[in-house]
Structures are given as structure tokens and as C-alpha cells.
Amino acid sequence: MAQFMQATGHGRYADLWQWSVDQPEAFWSTIWRFCGAVGEPGGVVLADGDKMPGARWFPEARLNFAENLLQHRDDAEALVFWGEDKVKRRLSRAELYREVARFQAFLVANGVGEGDRVAGYLPNLPETLIAMLAATALGAIWSSASPDFGVQGVLDRFGQIEPKVLICVDGYWYNGKPVDCLAKNAEVVAQMPSLLKTVVVPYLNAAPAIAGIRNAVAWNDLPAGGGNVTFKRVAFDHPLFIMFSSGTTGVPKCIVHCHGGVLLQHLKEHQLHSDVRPGDRLFYFTTCGWMMWNWLVSGLAAGATLLLYDGSPFAGGGTVLFDYAAAEKMTHFGTSAKFIDAAAKLGLRPGKTHDLSALRAMFSTGSPLSPEGFDWVYQEIKQDILLASISGGTDIVSCFVLGHPVLPVWRGEIQCRGLGMAVDVFNDDGQPVRREKGELVCTKPFPVMPVGFWNDPNGEKYHAAYFERFENIWCHGDFSELTAHDGMIIYGRSDATLNPGGVRIGTAEIYRQVEQLPEVVEALVIGQDWPPGRHDDVRVVLFVRLREGVTLDEALTERIKRQIRDNTTPRHVPAKVVQVQDIPRTKSGKIVELAVRNVVHERPVKNVEALANPEALDFFRRRSELGD
């Protein structure tokens, strides 16, 4: 980042950021050159730059995403894989290249070409990366889901995009236990007529029984490779990935991202904002159903070694991720705010118990990281580390606001707005505000905007998702604040904010307070229409999951309310505090306030398949405590 600032003649980040959004053509063409993107940029950087959506980036360019990730083919390590404490593997860059060539030959032999869809129903395995690179090198479109999705959840996603080839797994490990997937795979394949072939990756067993899966072939039985990978250079906006919205409000939206946009954005975020250098060892705890997998694997283009992990983050005595960090000299540790909270609650002290001398940066996303989470990282992991709370989404497969290796880290704040991202905060009247809560918006086009939604020929769903609130402005749906340091605080999703007595309150403000109490493992808060039948006011209802053996009584209820009142405002204090055994969350670990709100109001919850633990919704139904 310091080199980039010097190269562009900017001494202060604020000036660099302003230049990057005022002069997008100059900025993004500089990113292409500085970050070493492979391809032909062409002569035009931006056409129709006043339209959002509608702007077109590098309309004359030709490039291929996979070519950029596979440009190094030597004996240096491309990836290391840990499957909990059960499986360990390594692949050099040369071996990765050969494996991609082998799988690509299989795809070509089965008629897969430009624009076809290839889907992975897979854990975060080396084979997942190999299959993605083989498909996207051809100009085919990659999409993935993790194997903990149920049959309907997979059909809701892949059924919409009609893949030609599905890659799945015989099973996976979670918390030391094997989970068989063969019956589920057979059911999925039986209901997807578009599939020509299904490839089954052995993970639990060397020779899984695949006879019950239509047109199935075992990964190990594919013909031996040879020859080179074909890299089909495509247009900048040629589809690369189809990502899926979380789907808790209906069938998931299929968000289409392109080769050029994903590549340039990830090069910028890795090399500049995250300081990922050649030879670094980059880790993110993620499944293949979360956009952070797509973000992680792009690290190959920055010359990093990928550290892949599949399984429970607390396997093997609770310290497996820190065991991994120490053993593999991890330089960048990516995880979720929920993991940091959980590690703190468990009393882990990895800085004392593990050699983390190689670690330079820690990333946190998925939900807002509390100020206390910042404290724990600096106290218990490392004092001289970049702690980058980052936020963006599947919608842009990247970040709006993120870290900066040269700027200070302010407790409880995201450091800065991303280069080239004209991020602002608007009030309800569409006016920009500072040090005041409002809607996170982006006021100018950027290359990693989706090219559209699948099966949305007129762009109506796409427009409705981001551009309905403010004309020609991307409205992201996060309740946020730009701080005095020009950093950002995210207070939760806009559609989950509470509105008691007409005052908007971010859910993260309440979670931050209540989860400091040692008895509380986690919490979920909603606004309940009150009195019943009225829709013009709500009361705040807080659900708490408590430590094992702890029961919510009057004294603890009062302590919870006092903690919230003393550290926020009286309006934040819940009218009701209710104990529950579990809290529902999506596959990527986000708690689902809207689904719980629907259950409490006896409204249907759409697409329960999107939840990791849908049975938890039953703990919120017809609670007698909420009737008075």
C-alpha cells in the first residue's frame, strides 16, 4: 500500500481514496498494471460511467481469471490442506497445474465449454479449487455449495442454473465424526436433469460406493492428465461465478460475477489492503457456500500459498486453527467475528500457547466485531498485528470497507473505505451524513458490481435488490456510520434494525453489551409488533443462549437489562428477555433475526433449507412469555 501511494503521488490515504473515486479510469488502469493482472486491457477503461447499473468496464479487454491464478508453475507450495486433525495434504504449484489440466481434459471430453455451468457440492478441499480453475479456464461458470446443505437447499440453488457437471464428495468430517453424503448426492442428482456427469471425490473412503448415483464417476478414476491447461481469454464482463444470496426470505437470488471485476477487486484487496505478498501463507476459515472461499482462493494471483481447512473450527481440543497457524507459519488469519467471540468465551490464549511469530494480519467478517473482540485479539493473539474488520458481501464477492496496513486500527471500527469504492452513508432523505447512523451506499459504479442475476432478463430483480431506494445509487442494506477517523462502524442489517418509538437501533449495539456477560453465550434481538396486531410500533425482545447449567432468573434478567441501559440508552433495553436453547443461523454463521421475527409473529419462514440449524426455530414458536 505504501508503494502504491508513493507510485501515485499521494502521501495521505484520504487523498488516495478521493483520487480513486474521482478518477476511476486512471485508478483502475493503474491497479491493472501495478498488481500485475495478466491479459489485454484494451484502450477503453470505462463506458457509460454515469449509469448504475449500466456502466461497462474495460469493454475491449480480454483476460482469464484462472490464468492469473495459475501463472506460477514451479515447486513452491500452492496449497496446504487440513481436514480437522484427520487429513493433511500439500500440492506444489506444478502439481496444482497438472491436476487442473487433468480435470479440464475430463470437462472438455464431456462437452463443457464457454458459458456452461459446473457446480461443486463440496467441502473446502484441494479438488474444489482444481475443479473451479479447470472450469473457469475454459470460460465455463463455476458455482458452489457446502455439503452441509440439505437436498432442497442444493436444488434451490443449482436447480436454477442447470449445471452440466456436478462435483460432490462421499462425506466429510465434523467435530471428529464422519458425515456420509452419498444418499443425499444420489437424491440431488436424480432431480437435476441438466447433469451429464457427476464426479465423486473420495474423502472419507478411498473407494466410495457410487453405483447409486446417476452417471457418476470417481475422481480417482478420471484419465491421467498430460498436456497443458487451455486458458480461454474472455471479455472482462464474461460470467465467472454464480453466487447465491442467503435465501432466508425466499428462493436464493443467483448473483453473476465476472472475470475482470473479481480479479481486479481481489488483486487490490489482497495486495494493497491486506498486504499479501508472494510467499505469504493465506488462511480463511470458510466453507464453499460462503463468498470468503472465492476471496481466499484468489490469493494465488498474489503469489500466496493457500491454507485450506475443512471441519469444525474447534475440533481437536478447541485449538485446531491456532495449531494450524503455528505449524504452517500462517501470515494472514481470516475468520468470523463469531469465532473470535467464541474463542474469547472459551478463555483461549493463543499468543501464549502457540508460536504465532509469522502472523501479520487477522481478518474478521460475517457480523460486526465488537470493541471487546478487538481487545481480545490484541491482548491474547498479538500486539503488533493488523486486525482488519472487513465488510461487503456475496453481492460484490468482496468488500466495501476493510483494512489498511499503514493506517491505525481504532477499537471497534473498520479502518477505511476500499480504494475505488465511492462508499458513503445516507440518511432517509438521501443526504450524506457523518458521525450519524444511516444506510451504507456506493454512489459510483465499480468493476465488481454483478453483471446481473441469472434468469433476470430485464434486470428487474437486480434493480430492485440495490437501486430501488436511491436512484442510480447502490444501497447495500447495512445500517452504518462513518466515524471521525473516516472509518466505518456497521450496526447490523438495515432490515433487522429495531424501531421502538420511531428510533432506529442497530442490533449489533445490543449484542455487544449483552455478550460481555459471562453467562451469555450469544443473543438474538427482534422487534415484536406491540400491542399485538399493531404494525406501527414494536417492543424490543431479547433471546439469550446461556452457558450450560445456567438458567435465566430475575436477577440475571435485571443484570442484562442494566448492562444494556448503562452502556447504550433506555430505548435499547428489551421489554422481554427470553432464554432459548439454540439460535438459528445461516450456513456461513450469520444469525437470522428476520426468520425469528416471522416465527414470533406466526408468519411462514421461506427457504428454511438455507439455515444450518433450522430446528432451532422451534425454540421461538408460541412463547408464552411474549403474550403479555
ROTOR-782982 format. One line per 2 residues: number of its first residue (from 1); for each residue x, y, z of C-alpha. Coordinates in Angstrom, 3 decimals. Layout:
BEGIN
NUM) X,Y,Z ~ ...
***
This chain:
BEGIN
1) 0.000,0.000,0.000 ~ 2.829,2.404,0.859
3) 4.470,1.638,-2.500 ~ 1.183,2.264,-4.308
5) 0.657,5.578,-2.526 ~ 4.195,6.606,-3.480
7) 3.748,5.464,-7.094 ~ 0.552,7.513,-7.471
9) 1.911,10.573,-5.654 ~ -0.381,10.505,-2.626
11) 1.010,10.956,0.888 ~ -2.301,10.504,2.733
13) -4.772,7.659,2.330 ~ -7.705,10.087,2.345
15) -6.243,11.793,-0.739 ~ -5.527,8.487,-2.457
17) -9.075,7.275,-1.817 ~ -10.556,10.546,-3.127
19) -8.471,10.277,-6.299 ~ -9.526,6.638,-6.760
21) -13.238,7.526,-6.765 ~ -12.903,10.860,-8.639
23) -10.682,9.416,-11.399 ~ -11.875,5.805,-11.783
25) -10.347,5.305,-15.235 ~ -6.881,6.341,-14.041
27) -7.223,4.374,-10.812 ~ -8.404,1.037,-12.219
29) -5.944,1.051,-15.131 ~ -3.177,1.704,-12.559
31) -4.442,-1.252,-10.486 ~ -4.273,-3.491,-13.583
33) -0.602,-2.573,-14.129 ~ 0.577,-2.269,-10.514
35) -0.969,-5.562,-9.380 ~ 0.253,-7.432,-12.462
37) -3.034,-8.601,-13.963 ~ -2.408,-10.971,-16.917
39) -4.416,-10.101,-20.036 ~ -5.009,-7.337,-22.578
41) -6.762,-4.318,-21.026 ~ -7.643,-2.638,-24.335
43) -7.867,1.105,-24.826 ~ -11.109,1.971,-23.013
45) -11.409,1.715,-19.216 ~ -14.996,2.806,-18.610
47) -18.035,3.289,-20.840 ~ -21.370,4.705,-19.622
49) -19.723,5.601,-16.312 ~ -22.730,7.685,-15.250
51) -25.042,4.648,-15.169 ~ -25.589,2.371,-12.210
53) -26.371,-0.278,-13.217 ~ -25.205,0.000,-16.829
55) -21.550,1.085,-16.594 ~ -19.179,-1.125,-18.612
57) -15.580,-1.645,-17.510 ~ -12.687,-2.398,-19.893
59) -15.093,-3.199,-22.774 ~ -12.204,-4.125,-25.131
61) -10.279,-6.289,-22.624 ~ -9.512,-9.994,-22.960
63) -8.415,-11.998,-19.923 ~ -8.983,-15.198,-17.976
65) -9.321,-15.380,-14.188 ~ -7.811,-18.877,-13.870
67) -4.782,-17.907,-15.961 ~ -3.984,-15.252,-13.367
69) -4.178,-17.801,-10.530 ~ -2.033,-20.381,-12.341
71) 0.718,-18.150,-13.708 ~ 3.336,-19.702,-11.362
73) 4.060,-23.382,-12.105 ~ 7.167,-24.143,-10.020
75) 7.785,-26.354,-6.986 ~ 6.731,-23.735,-4.412
77) 3.671,-24.701,-2.379 ~ 0.346,-23.717,-3.929
79) -1.762,-25.065,-1.078 ~ -1.812,-26.919,2.205
81) -4.972,-28.711,3.352 ~ -6.077,-29.806,6.814
83) -9.300,-31.758,7.288 ~ -9.662,-31.237,11.036
85) -6.930,-33.372,12.625 ~ -7.717,-36.311,10.311
87) -6.279,-35.463,6.889 ~ -3.295,-33.404,5.723
89) -2.183,-32.797,2.126 ~ 0.088,-30.490,0.129
91) 0.258,-29.517,-3.529 ~ 3.012,-27.573,-5.278
93) 2.158,-25.047,-7.967 ~ 3.366,-27.515,-10.609
95) 1.192,-30.289,-9.150 ~ -1.830,-27.982,-8.984
97) -1.341,-27.029,-12.634 ~ -1.141,-30.706,-13.674
99) -4.290,-31.570,-11.697 ~ -6.177,-28.686,-13.311
101) -5.069,-29.895,-16.766 ~ -6.285,-33.416,-15.915
103) -9.715,-32.311,-14.748 ~ -10.091,-29.854,-17.598
105) -9.496,-32.683,-20.101 ~ -12.392,-34.550,-18.472
107) -14.669,-31.483,-18.741 ~ -13.798,-30.980,-22.426
109) -14.388,-34.668,-23.158 ~ -17.871,-34.262,-21.678
111) -18.769,-31.246,-23.776 ~ -18.234,-28.454,-21.238
113) -17.347,-25.138,-22.851 ~ -17.731,-21.391,-22.630
115) -20.819,-20.310,-20.666 ~ -21.701,-23.812,-19.384
117) -22.176,-24.214,-15.633 ~ -20.075,-26.505,-13.456
119) -21.170,-26.899,-9.835 ~ -19.345,-28.054,-6.718
121) -21.282,-29.553,-3.782 ~ -18.092,-29.825,-1.794
123) -16.074,-29.092,1.335 ~ -13.095,-26.715,1.160
125) -10.875,-29.397,-0.443 ~ -7.992,-29.107,-2.948
127) -10.305,-30.786,-5.504 ~ -12.779,-27.900,-5.166
129) -10.117,-25.413,-6.188 ~ -8.897,-27.703,-9.003
131) -12.408,-28.077,-10.440 ~ -13.097,-24.328,-10.256
133) -9.851,-23.473,-12.068 ~ -10.395,-26.137,-14.746
135) -13.914,-24.889,-15.476 ~ -13.244,-21.135,-15.413
137) -10.105,-21.557,-17.550 ~ -12.475,-22.792,-20.286
139) -14.835,-19.835,-19.839 ~ -17.377,-22.072,-18.067
141) -19.150,-20.661,-14.992 ~ -18.425,-22.022,-11.505
143) -20.866,-22.255,-8.613 ~ -20.511,-23.988,-5.258
145) -22.344,-25.007,-2.101 ~ -21.083,-26.762,1.011
147) -22.092,-30.396,1.709 ~ -23.973,-29.471,4.883
149) -26.746,-28.072,2.660 ~ -29.788,-30.322,2.506
151) -31.199,-31.676,-0.757 ~ -33.756,-28.884,-1.186
153) -31.182,-26.194,-0.411 ~ -28.945,-27.504,-3.196
155) -31.835,-27.838,-5.669 ~ -32.989,-24.293,-4.837
157) -29.534,-23.096,-5.901 ~ -28.168,-25.367,-8.625
159) -31.623,-26.187,-9.992 ~ -31.919,-22.582,-11.189
161) -28.611,-22.552,-13.094 ~ -28.748,-26.063,-14.658
163) -25.137,-27.249,-14.454 ~ -23.747,-29.831,-16.902
165) -21.339,-31.354,-14.375 ~ -21.608,-31.703,-10.595
167) -18.634,-32.486,-8.365 ~ -19.565,-33.839,-4.927
169) -17.950,-35.731,-2.051 ~ -18.592,-39.100,-0.394
171) -18.724,-37.411,3.011 ~ -16.809,-35.143,5.377
173) -15.554,-34.863,8.955 ~ -17.166,-32.573,11.512
175) -16.021,-32.471,15.128 ~ -14.268,-35.798,14.683
177) -17.350,-37.569,13.338 ~ -17.809,-38.801,9.735
179) -20.884,-37.482,7.872 ~ -21.911,-39.605,4.876
181) -23.206,-37.732,1.800 ~ -23.752,-40.481,-0.796
183) -27.530,-40.870,-0.327 ~ -28.007,-37.089,-0.424
185) -25.896,-36.828,-3.585 ~ -27.992,-39.508,-5.309
187) -31.189,-37.631,-4.460 ~ -29.837,-34.303,-5.734
189) -28.585,-35.810,-8.992 ~ -31.897,-37.610,-9.589
191) -33.687,-34.248,-9.540 ~ -31.281,-32.327,-11.803
193) -31.918,-33.406,-15.407 ~ -29.313,-30.964,-16.778
195) -26.444,-33.054,-15.357 ~ -24.440,-35.086,-17.867
197) -21.875,-36.331,-15.340 ~ -21.335,-36.381,-11.583
199) -17.817,-36.716,-10.190 ~ -17.486,-38.080,-6.640
201) -14.403,-37.056,-4.663 ~ -13.226,-39.630,-2.078
203) -12.690,-38.015,1.325 ~ -13.998,-40.454,3.952
205) -13.157,-43.582,1.944 ~ -10.600,-44.311,-0.764
207) -13.165,-46.136,-2.932 ~ -16.693,-44.894,-2.146
209) -19.753,-46.825,-3.373 ~ -21.090,-44.558,-6.128
211) -23.268,-47.024,-8.071 ~ -26.458,-45.397,-6.774
213) -25.613,-42.008,-8.316 ~ -26.699,-41.486,-11.929
215) -23.825,-41.094,-14.443 ~ -21.276,-40.967,-11.628
217) -17.533,-41.375,-11.915 ~ -14.953,-41.407,-9.114
219) -12.416,-38.576,-9.095 ~ -9.532,-41.049,-8.836
221) -10.780,-42.931,-11.929 ~ -10.531,-39.913,-14.239
223) -7.993,-40.389,-17.036 ~ -4.410,-39.417,-16.216
225) -3.508,-35.895,-17.194 ~ -0.911,-34.647,-19.588
227) -0.605,-31.558,-21.691 ~ -1.384,-28.006,-20.760
229) -4.332,-26.105,-19.350 ~ -6.325,-24.256,-22.008
231) -6.942,-20.654,-20.960 ~ -9.804,-19.133,-22.926
233) -9.421,-15.358,-22.738 ~ -12.880,-13.845,-22.496
235) -14.458,-10.398,-22.219 ~ -13.991,-8.505,-18.938
237) -17.678,-8.971,-18.049 ~ -17.850,-12.661,-19.031
239) -19.536,-14.619,-16.197 ~ -17.104,-16.313,-13.801
241) -19.066,-17.223,-10.643 ~ -22.723,-17.596,-9.771
243) -23.142,-16.809,-6.067 ~ -26.327,-17.171,-4.036
245) -27.995,-14.820,-1.587 ~ -28.591,-16.426,1.805
247) -32.114,-17.280,0.733 ~ -33.853,-16.845,4.107
249) -36.513,-14.618,2.508 ~ -37.298,-16.878,-0.448
251) -35.529,-18.872,-3.147 ~ -31.925,-17.606,-3.284
253) -31.050,-14.972,-5.863 ~ -28.384,-16.112,-8.356
255) -25.801,-13.317,-8.471 ~ -23.491,-13.385,-11.512
257) -19.909,-12.081,-11.144 ~ -17.422,-11.584,-13.959
259) -13.775,-12.490,-14.681 ~ -12.363,-8.978,-14.807
261) -14.258,-7.458,-11.905 ~ -13.468,-10.256,-9.442
263) -9.815,-10.393,-10.498 ~ -9.079,-6.657,-10.218
265) -11.007,-6.226,-6.975 ~ -9.318,-9.205,-5.316
267) -5.851,-8.183,-6.519 ~ -6.459,-4.749,-4.992
269) -7.836,-6.123,-1.731 ~ -5.127,-8.771,-1.297
271) -2.034,-6.864,-2.378 ~ -2.881,-3.364,-1.124
273) -5.475,-3.559,1.658 ~ -4.278,-6.900,3.108
275) -0.543,-6.714,2.297 ~ -0.465,-10.229,0.817
277) 2.971,-10.691,-0.738 ~ 4.499,-13.541,-2.781
279) 5.264,-16.448,-0.466 ~ 2.771,-15.400,2.221
281) 0.525,-18.065,3.721 ~ -3.116,-17.005,3.498
283) -5.905,-18.655,5.507 ~ -9.642,-18.027,5.810
285) -11.965,-20.214,7.842 ~ -14.793,-20.646,5.346
287) -16.959,-23.188,3.588 ~ -17.599,-23.288,-0.167
289) -21.085,-21.908,0.459 ~ -19.679,-18.540,1.585
291) -18.106,-15.848,-0.602 ~ -14.957,-15.845,1.546
293) -13.938,-19.083,-0.216 ~ -13.937,-17.231,-3.555
295) -11.996,-14.384,-1.925 ~ -9.462,-16.752,-0.362
297) -8.584,-18.720,-3.499 ~ -7.816,-15.533,-5.454
299) -4.768,-15.250,-3.181 ~ -2.950,-17.468,-5.693
301) -2.895,-14.474,-8.057 ~ -0.916,-12.525,-5.441
303) 1.636,-15.348,-5.204 ~ 0.426,-16.610,-1.818
305) 0.226,-20.193,-0.586 ~ -3.373,-21.059,0.335
307) -4.023,-22.726,3.687 ~ -7.302,-24.619,3.259
309) -9.270,-26.079,6.172 ~ -12.444,-28.111,6.398
311) -14.376,-29.046,9.524 ~ -15.194,-27.594,12.922
313) -13.104,-24.573,13.983 ~ -12.953,-26.054,17.494
315) -12.011,-29.631,16.592 ~ -9.085,-31.370,18.280
317) -9.419,-29.860,21.734 ~ -10.608,-26.441,20.546
319) -7.305,-25.061,19.256 ~ -7.013,-26.661,15.808
321) -6.938,-23.361,13.870 ~ -4.155,-21.982,16.052
323) -2.337,-25.339,15.789 ~ -2.586,-24.872,12.008
325) -1.356,-21.256,12.221 ~ 1.709,-22.257,14.218
327) 2.566,-25.398,12.228 ~ 2.259,-23.737,8.825
329) 3.664,-20.278,9.707 ~ 0.383,-18.612,8.755
331) 0.834,-14.926,7.827 ~ -2.854,-13.971,7.383
333) -5.609,-15.487,9.569 ~ -9.178,-14.906,8.363
335) -12.224,-15.857,10.400 ~ -15.616,-14.636,11.613
337) -16.480,-12.267,14.447 ~ -18.427,-15.165,15.982
339) -15.246,-17.290,16.112 ~ -13.351,-14.501,17.873
341) -16.196,-14.103,20.391 ~ -16.331,-17.867,20.983
343) -12.541,-18.171,21.396 ~ -12.624,-15.350,23.960
345) -15.505,-17.030,25.845 ~ -13.526,-20.295,25.924
347) -10.619,-18.459,27.545 ~ -8.178,-19.307,24.732
349) -4.800,-17.526,24.906 ~ -3.193,-18.470,21.581
351) -0.468,-15.847,21.822 ~ 0.816,-17.626,24.945
353) 0.209,-21.230,23.843 ~ 1.256,-21.093,20.163
355) 4.121,-19.713,18.096 ~ 2.378,-17.042,16.010
357) 5.543,-15.142,15.110 ~ 4.794,-15.317,11.365
359) 1.290,-13.835,11.748 ~ 0.972,-10.263,10.411
361) -2.767,-9.814,9.854 ~ -6.093,-11.079,11.152
363) -9.359,-10.569,9.264 ~ -12.865,-10.709,10.728
365) -16.199,-10.633,8.919 ~ -19.680,-12.201,8.846
367) -21.049,-9.842,11.509 ~ -19.737,-6.714,13.266
369) -16.715,-7.332,15.513 ~ -17.321,-5.797,18.938
371) -14.751,-3.475,20.558 ~ -14.173,-6.254,23.118
373) -13.310,-8.587,20.221 ~ -10.601,-6.113,19.199
375) -9.314,-6.112,22.797 ~ -9.092,-9.909,22.892
377) -7.122,-10.112,19.627 ~ -4.545,-7.553,20.777
379) -4.319,-8.984,24.297 ~ -4.398,-12.712,23.548
381) -3.112,-13.159,19.991 ~ -0.549,-10.487,19.210
383) 0.090,-6.816,19.904 ~ 1.770,-5.974,16.590
385) -0.845,-7.303,14.182 ~ -3.163,-5.719,11.631
387) -6.690,-6.519,12.823 ~ -8.894,-5.818,9.821
389) -12.615,-5.997,10.379 ~ -13.986,-6.181,6.827
391) -17.469,-5.873,5.350 ~ -19.004,-6.298,1.935
393) -20.943,-9.310,0.831 ~ -21.860,-12.019,-1.616
395) -23.439,-9.243,-3.687 ~ -19.966,-7.915,-4.570
397) -17.896,-11.037,-3.628 ~ -15.548,-8.581,-1.887
399) -15.550,-5.581,0.467 ~ -16.869,-2.040,0.623
401) -14.904,-1.254,3.799 ~ -11.823,-3.091,5.025
403) -8.296,-2.957,6.415 ~ -5.225,-0.881,5.636
405) -1.717,-1.962,6.698 ~ -0.458,1.626,7.137
407) -3.370,3.280,8.979 ~ -4.005,2.916,12.730
409) -6.590,0.431,13.984 ~ -9.263,2.132,16.078
411) -11.035,-0.106,18.576 ~ -14.462,-1.162,17.303
413) -14.052,0.421,13.844 ~ -13.399,-0.827,10.327
415) -10.327,1.093,9.180 ~ -11.305,2.578,5.843
417) -13.384,2.609,2.687 ~ -11.940,0.483,-0.109
419) -9.992,2.124,-2.918 ~ -12.176,2.777,-5.947
421) -15.350,2.302,-3.872 ~ -17.354,5.548,-3.515
423) -18.843,4.440,-0.203 ~ -20.958,6.862,1.807
425) -23.666,6.885,4.474 ~ -27.056,8.412,3.589
427) -29.896,9.459,5.868 ~ -33.521,8.680,4.972
429) -33.624,11.775,2.725 ~ -30.691,10.551,0.642
431) -28.251,13.099,2.097 ~ -24.696,12.113,3.110
433) -24.084,12.211,6.873 ~ -21.029,11.941,9.140
435) -20.937,10.573,12.692 ~ -24.583,9.727,12.274
437) -26.205,6.369,11.536 ~ -27.689,5.708,8.132
439) -27.655,3.496,5.047 ~ -24.380,2.273,3.559
441) -24.389,3.285,-0.107 ~ -21.995,3.381,-3.042
443) -22.523,6.436,-5.224 ~ -20.461,5.469,-8.299
445) -20.032,2.279,-10.362 ~ -17.213,-0.181,-9.570
447) -15.889,-3.129,-11.619 ~ -17.043,-5.925,-9.292
449) -20.716,-4.981,-9.417 ~ -22.654,-8.086,-10.511
451) -23.225,-8.313,-14.252 ~ -26.776,-9.231,-13.247
453) -28.878,-12.009,-11.765 ~ -29.365,-15.375,-13.502
455) -32.810,-15.703,-15.150 ~ -33.492,-11.959,-14.813
457) -33.541,-10.931,-18.485 ~ -34.811,-7.380,-17.959
459) -32.728,-6.742,-14.846 ~ -35.823,-6.115,-12.707
461) -34.729,-8.272,-9.738 ~ -31.235,-6.801,-9.894
463) -32.539,-3.240,-9.892 ~ -34.973,-3.984,-7.064
465) -32.221,-5.500,-4.915 ~ -29.884,-2.482,-4.841
467) -31.206,0.568,-6.738 ~ -34.821,1.000,-5.663
469) -34.159,3.052,-2.522 ~ -31.990,5.779,-4.126
471) -31.954,6.273,-7.908 ~ -28.588,5.480,-9.560
473) -27.089,4.700,-6.115 ~ -26.171,1.247,-4.784
475) -27.937,0.816,-1.414 ~ -26.386,-2.151,0.341
477) -28.746,-2.719,3.253 ~ -26.278,-2.149,6.113
479) -27.030,0.266,8.974 ~ -23.725,2.141,9.344
481) -21.792,5.198,10.456 ~ -18.723,6.989,9.092
483) -16.548,7.888,12.076 ~ -14.333,10.837,12.971
485) -11.350,8.792,11.704 ~ -13.051,8.209,8.335
487) -13.531,4.595,9.377 ~ -16.812,2.714,9.481
489) -18.997,1.072,12.114 ~ -21.645,-1.402,10.967
491) -24.621,-1.758,13.315 ~ -26.307,-4.668,11.558
493) -28.551,-5.209,8.570 ~ -30.981,-2.382,7.841
495) -33.911,-4.765,7.537 ~ -33.172,-6.117,11.035
497) -32.786,-2.746,12.780 ~ -35.194,-2.079,15.605
499) -37.537,0.869,15.601 ~ -39.121,1.276,19.065
501) -40.946,4.571,19.304 ~ -39.625,5.584,15.880
503) -35.916,5.499,16.886 ~ -33.668,3.242,14.768
505) -31.377,0.965,16.764 ~ -28.753,-1.388,15.306
507) -28.873,-4.927,16.668 ~ -25.063,-5.063,16.985
509) -25.198,-2.384,19.704 ~ -27.274,-4.683,21.916
511) -25.246,-7.825,21.134 ~ -22.053,-6.038,22.063
513) -23.341,-5.314,25.566 ~ -25.185,-8.486,26.447
515) -22.493,-10.864,25.166 ~ -19.980,-9.340,27.593
517) -21.794,-11.083,30.452 ~ -20.058,-14.397,31.227
519) -23.374,-16.288,31.478 ~ -24.418,-15.331,27.911
521) -23.026,-17.381,25.023 ~ -24.903,-15.473,22.308
523) -28.043,-13.458,21.770 ~ -30.624,-12.539,19.144
525) -32.878,-9.498,19.272 ~ -36.044,-8.608,17.325
527) -38.771,-6.012,17.337 ~ -42.132,-7.569,18.219
529) -45.225,-5.741,16.964 ~ -46.818,-4.321,20.122
531) -49.570,-4.264,21.103 ~ -50.403,-7.418,19.068
533) -51.996,-6.686,15.723 ~ -50.457,-3.210,15.538
535) -47.758,-2.599,12.937 ~ -46.797,0.973,13.764
537) -44.672,0.251,16.859 ~ -42.533,-2.516,18.301
539) -41.107,-3.579,21.616 ~ -37.589,-4.966,21.908
541) -37.389,-8.699,22.677 ~ -34.023,-10.274,23.506
543) -33.419,-14.029,23.255 ~ -30.344,-15.399,25.035
545) -28.489,-18.693,24.850 ~ -26.788,-19.193,28.196
547) -23.798,-21.209,29.342 ~ -24.528,-24.830,30.136
549) -26.132,-25.195,33.550 ~ -27.217,-21.534,33.766
551) -30.920,-20.660,33.962 ~ -32.373,-17.233,33.309
553) -33.801,-15.856,36.546 ~ -34.976,-12.444,37.684
555) -31.529,-11.391,38.917 ~ -29.784,-12.278,35.619
557) -32.587,-10.623,33.629 ~ -32.056,-7.429,35.599
559) -28.282,-7.580,35.108 ~ -28.780,-7.978,31.350
561) -31.140,-5.011,31.223 ~ -28.845,-2.884,33.402
563) -25.807,-3.718,31.227 ~ -27.725,-2.526,28.148
565) -29.223,0.565,29.827 ~ -25.934,1.732,31.370
567) -23.970,1.411,28.123 ~ -26.488,2.375,25.427
569) -29.833,4.153,26.008 ~ -33.105,3.286,27.796
571) -34.670,2.699,24.355 ~ -32.289,-0.228,23.767
573) -33.465,-2.053,26.903 ~ -35.563,-5.105,25.999
575) -39.129,-5.317,27.216 ~ -38.672,-9.089,27.422
577) -35.626,-11.323,27.913 ~ -36.245,-14.977,26.988
579) -33.910,-17.978,27.302 ~ -33.562,-20.321,24.300
581) -31.512,-23.480,23.793 ~ -30.131,-22.511,20.394
583) -30.117,-19.615,17.943 ~ -30.707,-20.195,14.196
585) -28.028,-19.149,11.743 ~ -27.191,-19.403,8.055
587) -24.558,-21.808,6.747 ~ -21.985,-19.002,6.945
589) -22.772,-18.414,10.620 ~ -24.965,-15.296,10.447
591) -27.842,-15.220,12.909 ~ -31.223,-14.737,11.234
593) -33.252,-12.088,13.023 ~ -35.846,-11.879,10.241
595) -36.629,-15.599,10.331 ~ -37.112,-15.454,14.113
597) -39.288,-12.352,13.761 ~ -41.507,-14.247,11.310
599) -41.772,-17.231,13.675 ~ -42.705,-14.990,16.626
601) -45.399,-13.312,14.519 ~ -46.578,-16.731,13.252
603) -45.657,-15.935,9.683 ~ -44.080,-18.535,7.390
605) -40.295,-18.714,7.085 ~ -39.291,-19.118,3.464
607) -36.468,-21.427,2.459 ~ -35.634,-22.977,5.812
609) -33.068,-25.033,3.834 ~ -30.757,-22.001,3.928
611) -30.283,-22.457,7.682 ~ -27.528,-24.517,9.271
613) -29.779,-25.450,12.222 ~ -33.437,-24.955,11.184
615) -34.660,-26.960,14.177 ~ -33.631,-24.000,16.373
617) -36.633,-22.035,15.060 ~ -38.895,-24.253,17.182
619) -37.496,-22.662,20.351 ~ -39.127,-19.350,19.359
621) -42.636,-20.555,18.473 ~ -45.614,-19.521,20.615
623) -43.545,-18.489,23.604 ~ -45.909,-17.753,26.460
625) -43.518,-15.038,27.694 ~ -44.311,-12.952,24.600
627) -48.063,-12.839,25.119 ~ -48.145,-10.156,27.787
***
